[in-house]
Amino acid sequence: MDGLAASNKGSGELAIAFRPDLLAAYLDSLESLHACGRLPSDFEMLTRVAQDPEGVGDDEVAAQIGDERRRFAVLSTKRALRDGSFRHRVLTAYGHRCAMCGIQLKLLDGAHILPAKHPDSTDETHNGIALCALHHRSYDNGLVTFDAGFETHLNDEMIDSLKAENLAAELERFEVELRPLILLPPDRRDRPSEHFVELANRHRGWTL
């Protein structure tokens, strides 16, 4: 089981197994998910989503599931499965280490290089990077980035502004702990795509 599996016990009753990290998503849609056992078409779609959340389009779900609550439940489950798959793949690729500082301690996120909300973003592993909570937020806020040669950069203008506002405490420590080159996955296919890195830097206003 990759994340979720549903089994029809007969008479429209479903048994659903799920990974522990999907508990919140399951509880949010508990009744509607189990109601998918009443119609073969709904059960078929839930099964497809469970097996391949990235391969089933939202429009397919909407076209096949007529009931609004069941449709929302399946779409929510699909997003949770997709996000969990992306995070798992990215963290595994980076050996569960922050690419910018090397920390582990189960404090990591699977961050999109090109933000997920961008129309050209994908959930491919090479559009992901493992970052601790501090560096994930720093990256998203434009305080730090990396280029296509994997070299890290600090935003000097932002740092000057922080100093002017007397908000630069521990800046030296932050700079010292930032790796000059990000850690890279051993498998070259999982490494940050130059295309996504350059798009992401333009999106965030970097000129490197």
C-alpha positions as CSV (number, residue, x, y, z in Angstrom):
1,M,0.0,0.0,0.0
2,D,1.5,3.3,-1.1
3,G,-0.8,5.5,0.9
4,L,-4.4,4.4,0.9
5,A,-6.3,1.3,-0.1
6,A,-10.0,0.7,-0.3
7,S,-11.7,-2.7,-0.3
8,N,-15.4,-3.3,-1.1
9,K,-16.8,-5.5,1.6
10,G,-20.1,-5.8,-0.2
11,S,-23.5,-4.0,0.2
12,G,-21.7,-0.7,-0.4
13,E,-19.5,-1.0,2.7
14,L,-15.9,-0.1,2.3
15,A,-12.8,-1.0,4.4
16,I,-10.1,1.7,4.1
17,A,-6.5,1.4,5.1
18,F,-4.2,4.3,5.1
19,R,-0.7,5.5,6.1
20,P,-0.6,7.2,9.6
21,D,0.4,10.5,8.0
22,L,-2.9,10.5,6.1
23,L,-5.0,10.2,9.3
24,A,-6.1,13.9,9.3
25,A,-7.2,13.8,5.6
26,Y,-9.0,10.5,6.2
27,L,-10.9,11.9,9.3
28,D,-11.9,15.1,7.4
29,S,-13.6,13.0,4.8
30,L,-14.5,9.8,6.7
31,E,-18.2,9.5,5.9
32,S,-18.0,10.7,2.3
33,L,-15.1,8.4,1.5
34,H,-16.9,5.3,2.9
35,A,-20.0,6.4,0.9
36,C,-18.0,5.8,-2.3
37,G,-18.8,2.1,-1.9
38,R,-22.4,2.7,-2.9
39,L,-21.8,3.3,-6.5
40,P,-19.3,1.1,-8.6
41,S,-18.2,4.2,-10.5
42,D,-17.3,6.1,-7.3
43,F,-15.5,3.1,-5.9
44,E,-13.6,2.7,-9.2
45,M,-12.5,6.3,-9.1
46,L,-11.4,6.2,-5.5
47,T,-9.4,3.0,-6.3
48,R,-7.7,4.8,-9.3
49,V,-6.8,7.8,-7.1
50,A,-5.4,5.6,-4.4
51,Q,-3.2,3.7,-6.9
52,D,-2.0,6.7,-8.9
53,P,-2.9,10.1,-7.4
54,E,-0.7,12.0,-9.9
55,G,-2.1,10.2,-12.9
56,V,-5.7,11.0,-12.4
57,G,-6.8,14.5,-13.3
58,D,-9.2,16.6,-11.2
59,D,-11.5,16.9,-14.2
60,E,-11.7,13.1,-14.4
61,V,-12.8,12.9,-10.8
62,A,-15.4,15.7,-11.3
63,A,-16.8,14.0,-14.4
64,Q,-17.2,10.6,-12.8
65,I,-18.4,11.4,-9.3
66,G,-21.7,13.2,-9.3
67,D,-22.2,13.7,-5.6
68,E,-20.6,16.9,-4.4
69,R,-19.5,15.7,-1.0
70,R,-18.0,12.4,-2.4
71,R,-16.3,14.3,-5.2
72,F,-14.7,16.8,-2.7
73,A,-13.6,13.9,-0.4
74,V,-11.9,12.1,-3.3
75,L,-10.2,15.3,-4.5
76,S,-9.0,16.1,-1.0
77,T,-7.7,12.5,-0.7
78,K,-6.0,12.8,-4.0
79,R,-4.2,16.0,-3.0
80,A,-3.1,14.5,0.3
81,L,-1.8,11.4,-1.4
82,R,0.0,13.5,-4.0
83,D,1.6,15.7,-1.4
84,G,2.7,12.8,0.7
85,S,4.2,11.0,-2.4
86,F,6.1,14.2,-3.3
87,R,7.5,14.7,0.2
88,H,8.5,11.1,0.5
89,R,10.3,11.0,-2.8
90,V,12.1,14.3,-2.2
91,L,13.2,13.5,1.4
92,T,14.4,10.0,0.3
93,A,16.3,11.5,-2.6
94,Y,18.2,13.8,-0.2
95,G,18.8,11.2,2.5
96,H,16.5,13.1,4.9
97,R,19.0,16.0,5.1
98,C,18.3,19.7,4.6
99,A,20.1,20.6,1.3
100,M,21.1,23.9,2.8
101,C,22.5,23.0,6.2
102,G,22.5,19.2,6.4
103,I,20.3,18.8,9.4
104,Q,18.0,15.8,9.9
105,L,16.1,15.3,13.1
106,K,12.8,14.8,11.3
107,L,12.5,18.6,10.8
108,L,12.3,18.5,7.0
109,D,9.9,19.5,4.3
110,G,9.7,18.4,0.7
111,A,9.8,21.9,-0.8
112,H,8.8,22.8,-4.4
113,I,11.6,24.7,-6.2
114,L,9.1,26.3,-8.5
115,P,6.1,27.0,-6.1
116,A,3.2,24.5,-6.4
117,K,0.8,27.4,-7.2
118,H,2.8,28.4,-10.3
119,P,1.1,27.1,-13.5
120,D,4.4,25.5,-14.7
121,S,5.2,23.7,-11.5
122,T,5.1,19.9,-11.2
123,D,5.4,17.3,-8.5
124,E,8.4,15.7,-10.2
125,T,11.3,15.0,-7.8
126,H,13.6,17.3,-9.7
127,N,11.3,20.2,-8.9
128,G,11.8,19.4,-5.2
129,I,14.4,20.1,-2.6
130,A,14.6,18.9,1.1
131,L,14.7,21.8,3.4
132,C,14.5,22.2,7.2
133,A,11.7,24.5,8.4
134,L,14.0,27.5,8.8
135,H,15.5,27.2,5.3
136,H,12.2,26.4,3.7
137,R,10.7,29.6,5.0
138,S,13.9,31.5,4.1
139,Y,13.8,30.2,0.6
140,D,10.1,30.9,0.1
141,N,10.5,34.4,1.5
142,G,13.5,35.2,-0.8
143,L,16.1,35.5,1.9
144,V,18.2,32.7,0.4
145,T,18.3,30.8,-2.9
146,F,20.5,28.7,-5.0
147,D,21.4,28.9,-8.7
148,A,21.7,26.3,-11.5
149,G,25.2,25.6,-10.4
150,F,23.8,24.7,-6.9
151,E,25.6,27.6,-5.2
152,T,23.6,29.3,-2.4
153,H,23.1,33.1,-2.3
154,L,21.8,35.5,0.4
155,N,19.7,38.5,-0.4
156,D,21.9,41.4,0.5
157,E,19.1,44.0,0.1
158,M,16.9,42.1,2.5
159,I,19.7,41.7,4.9
160,D,20.4,45.4,4.8
161,S,16.7,46.1,5.5
162,L,16.7,43.6,8.4
163,K,19.7,45.3,9.9
164,A,18.0,48.7,9.5
165,E,15.0,47.4,11.4
166,N,17.2,45.8,14.1
167,L,16.0,42.4,13.1
168,A,19.2,40.7,12.2
169,A,20.0,38.9,15.4
170,E,21.9,35.6,14.8
171,L,22.5,36.6,11.1
172,E,26.2,35.6,11.4
173,R,25.2,32.1,12.7
174,F,22.7,31.8,9.9
175,E,25.3,32.6,7.3
176,V,27.9,30.3,8.8
177,E,25.5,27.3,8.8
178,L,24.4,27.9,5.2
179,R,26.3,25.6,2.9
180,P,28.1,27.3,0.0
181,L,26.7,24.5,-2.3
182,I,23.5,22.7,-1.6
183,L,23.6,18.9,-0.9
184,L,22.6,16.9,-3.9
185,P,20.8,13.6,-4.3
186,P,23.2,10.8,-5.5
187,D,20.8,10.0,-8.4
188,R,21.3,12.7,-11.0
189,R,17.7,12.4,-12.1
190,D,16.5,13.6,-8.7
191,R,18.7,16.7,-8.7
192,P,17.2,20.2,-9.1
193,S,16.3,20.8,-12.7
194,E,18.1,23.9,-14.2
195,H,14.8,24.8,-15.8
196,F,12.9,24.9,-12.6
197,V,15.7,26.6,-10.7
198,E,15.9,29.4,-13.2
199,L,12.1,29.8,-13.4
200,A,11.9,29.9,-9.6
201,N,14.5,32.5,-9.2
202,R,12.9,34.7,-11.8
203,H,9.5,34.2,-10.1
204,R,11.0,35.3,-6.7
205,G,12.8,38.3,-8.3
206,W,16.4,37.1,-8.1
207,T,18.9,38.4,-10.7
208,L,21.9,36.0,-10.4
